Amino acid sequence: MKPTLLILAAGMGSRYGGLKQMDGLGPNGEAIIDYSIYDAIRAGFGKIVFVIRHSFAEPFKEHFQASKFGGDVKFEFVFQELEYLPEGYSVPEGRVKPWGTNHAVMMAKDVIHEPFAVINADDFYGKESYETMAAYLRSIEGTKGKYSMIGYRLENTLSDFGSVSRGVCETDANALLTSVTERTAISRKGDKVVYTEGEKDVELDPTCPVSMNFWGFTPDYFEYSEEVFKEFLDGALASGNLKAEFFIPYIVDKLITRGAATVKVLDCAAKWFGVTYKEDRPFTVEKINALIKAGVYPAKIREF
């Protein structure tokens, strides 16, 4: 059975509500999400599942159709809304912020029954990352709790125009994740990569693995998510925190600590692209054009 790719796009309403506003970075107006789909199909993913919102469902579905990308692939669409909560729970008064990335993952429970990967819709992960993840997901079919994460090398995820925040990963001798520490204000300084803490610069290994939210799971992850989500809601509601979010790393850490799952950190030399700063955009366009020139991508990857 081919693995599935789950694309988290529910937070992209302002960009996708009108498709003319899509940030076209490729030569034919391709957005980053178009390259993600193209890479996933040729890496062997058999189904693409989008998590979206009802407010932009029709134009989104029209734009993203399997037939426009070719290949033997199926597209599914599921929805994330604030009121989609377990039985017995309701949205607290004043809550407007979405429940977070793992809440979005949970929306796909009824359409995913095979190993699957999760990505953000607006990150450029690179061809090699999809090949690496697809191979791992095929190897764990029929198992439970053997999760994975693409470990990007820190130096391949930095911006030339300012500092970034990254989840710096610690692993054991078997490349299994032991912890993820969020480091802010990471930047290049001379020939070193550092993060700033207070007024002190702390050097980081430029090849250390970092998380860019490219995860691999088996279907049992949905059951764990529902259980931990109720715990999360109980805590958030009791504290009155109207902005608490149920992020993927939150539950992953819980499962590792409880011994319910392991997470294999898959080393990948791919370069992650993102438009963290407005100055990043022309360079991202330039990088995509360079990949096309090098033959990694054709000039046209889909039918518009």
Summary of the structure (lengths in Angstrom):
residues: 304
radius of gyration: 19.1
end to end distance: 29.3
largest distance: 55.3
contacts: 942
relative contact order: 0.19
helix: 34%
strand: 27%
